[in-house]
C-alpha cells in the first residue's frame, strides 16, 4: 500500500527527530522551489498531488493543515470548508530624571478577554503575583478550567479591571473589539496588554486613550500592520513594544513543532486532528 504523502512547508528547527519519525506512516516531501513562483510551478507540476497532510492553496487532495501557533487567522477556514478539508525602543537607559513609579500587581484585578489555553495560562501566572482574575469568554468555563477566575460580562470586565489582557483569536467578530467606545467604559488609568493579534484593538483609538490618560500604559507584542508600528505608540514612553515574540523560547518552539507533528500523525492514523479550530470542532 502506498504511503500518504506529508508536505513540509518551512523548516523544522527543533523537533527533527519527531518529524523524521513520521516516515513510518508516510512519505515525507519537501518543496524544491526557492521562490514563490517556483513553488507555484511545482504545485502545477503535480508533484504534490498525493499530499494528504501539510505541516504549516494547497493541493486538491489536501485534507489536514497543521499550523504552528495558537492564532490561525492566516488560514482561510472557510476555504477549507469548501474543499472539505520588529519594533523596539532604542534601548537607552533614561535614569535622570527618574522614570515614573509603577504599581504592584498584588490585589489588582486582571481582566482576561479570551479564556482559552493562553488566557488560562496567564491566569495561573497572575495568581502567583497576587492578582485577582476575572474573564469574559464565548462560553463560561467549569470551575476547574477557570482556576477560580470569575466569569463576567464584557462590559463588566471593561469597567472593573485594573489590567486588561487580550487573549482572543482574530476573526470578523473580534476585529477592533476594543476601540473608542470600549476605552470609555474602562477604569481611568487602566493597563492594556495585547499578545493576541494587533487588529483585535483599534490602534488609533489606543493612542488617543493613552494621550488622554484613560489608558495609563500598554504592553504590545502584536500590531495591526506588522511589521509597521503606529508612530504614536513608538513615541509614547508608557508603551512597551516587543516584536511578536511571545512564544520565542527553544522549549516553547519545540513543543509547538511536536504538537503539529502529532496532529499530522493523528490525522493520518485516525482521520482526525487533536486540536481542530473552533469553527470545525463538529466536523
Buried (B, 14 or more C-beta within 10 A) or exposed (E): EEBBBBBBEEEBEBBEEBBEEBEEEBBBBEBEBEEEEEBEEBBEEEBBEBBBBBBBEBBEBBBBBBBBEBBBBEEEBEEBEEBEBEBEEEEEEEEEEEEEEEEEBEEBBBBBBBBBEBBBEBBEEBBEEEBBBBBBBEEEBEEEEBBEBBBBEBEBBBBBBBBBBBBBBBBEEBBBBBBEEBBEEBBEEBBBBBBBBBBBBBBBBBBBBBEEEBBBBBBBBBBBEBEEBBEBBEEBEBBBBBBBEBBEEEEEBBBBBBBBBBBBBBBBEEEEBEBBBEEEEEE
